[in-house]
């Protein structure tokens, strides 16, 4: 088992629900923080979802009107992602919200048994 500390940046170029991080099927992850920046000159509704692949369901964990030209921390708690899980984001205005996800990726591909 190996642990890699990683950052994943994203730039939402659409208003569609967009997958910004997916954990492969041989790993799990612990998400430490998610930071969002709204570069729009007015408020911008932004929603984030945890996609639970085992239940094929999206669970909203962040729903906020981001203030104009502001930065926000989206994950107020640690998120544990199982193999195949993902994080999705949707915003009202395209090309205005960017972010960074900091997480620990735990690779189980070398485990025996």
C-alpha positions in Angstrom: 0.0 0.0 0.0 1.3 3.4 -0.9 0.1 6.9 0.1 0.5 9.8 -2.3 -0.4 13.4 -1.3 -1.9 15.1 -4.3 -3.6 18.3 -5.5 -6.2 18.3 -8.4 -7.0 21.6 -9.9 -10.2 22.3 -12.0 -11.7 25.0 -14.1 -15.4 24.8 -14.8 -15.9 25.7 -18.5 -19.6 24.8 -18.5 -22.7 25.1 -16.4 -23.2 21.3 -16.6 -22.6 19.0 -13.7 -18.8 18.2 -14.2 -16.7 15.5 -12.6 -13.5 17.1 -11.3 -12.0 14.1 -9.4 -12.4 10.3 -9.8 -10.7 7.7 -7.6 -9.6 4.7 -9.6 -10.8 1.2 -8.7 -7.6 0.1 -7.0 -7.4 3.1 -4.6 -9.3 5.0 -1.9 -8.8 8.7 -1.0 -9.1 11.1 1.9 -10.0 14.6 0.8 -8.5 17.2 3.2 -9.7 20.4 1.6 -11.5 21.8 -1.4 -11.0 25.5 -2.2 -13.1 27.4 -4.8 -12.6 30.8 -6.4 -15.4 32.8 -8.0 -13.8 35.1 -10.6 -17.2 36.5 -11.7 -18.2 40.1 -10.9 -21.4 38.9 -9.2 -22.5 36.1 -7.0 -22.4 32.6 -8.5 -24.4 29.6 -7.1 -22.1 26.6 -6.9 -22.9 23.1 -5.8 -20.7 20.1 -5.1 -21.6 16.4 -4.9 -20.0 13.2 -3.7 -20.8 10.5 -6.2 -21.0 7.1 -4.4 -20.2 4.6 -7.1 -21.5 1.6 -5.0 -24.9 3.2 -4.7 -24.9 5.0 -8.1 -26.0 8.2 -6.3 -24.9 11.8 -6.0 -25.0 13.4 -2.5 -24.8 17.2 -2.3 -22.3 18.4 0.3 -21.9 22.1 -0.7 -24.5 24.5 -1.9 -23.6 28.2 -1.8 -23.9 31.5 -3.6 -20.2 32.3 -3.9 -19.6 36.0 -3.4 -18.2 38.0 -6.3 -14.4 37.8 -6.6 -14.1 35.6 -3.5 -12.5 32.4 -2.4 -14.3 29.8 -0.3 -13.4 26.5 1.4 -16.0 24.0 0.2 -15.3 21.0 2.4 -15.8 21.8 6.0 -14.9 18.2 7.0 -12.8 15.4 5.6 -14.4 13.3 2.8 -13.5 9.7 2.4 -13.8 8.4 -1.1 -14.0 4.7 -1.9 -12.8 3.1 -5.0 -14.7 4.5 -8.0 -16.2 7.4 -6.1 -15.9 11.0 -7.5 -16.5 14.6 -6.8 -18.7 16.7 -9.1 -19.3 20.4 -9.4 -21.9 22.6 -11.0 -22.1 26.4 -11.2 -24.5 29.0 -12.7 -21.9 30.9 -14.8 -19.3 29.1 -17.0 -15.6 30.0 -17.0 -15.7 31.7 -13.6 -15.2 29.1 -11.0 -11.8 27.4 -10.4 -10.7 25.2 -7.6 -8.1 22.9 -6.0 -8.8 19.6 -4.2 -6.1 18.4 -1.8 -6.2 14.7 -0.9 -4.3 11.6 0.1 -4.5 8.8 -2.5 -4.1 5.3 -0.9 -3.1 2.8 -3.6 -4.1 -0.8 -2.7 -3.0 -2.4 -6.0 0.1 -3.9 -4.4 -1.7 -5.6 -1.5 -1.8 -9.3 -1.1 -5.1 -11.1 -0.3 
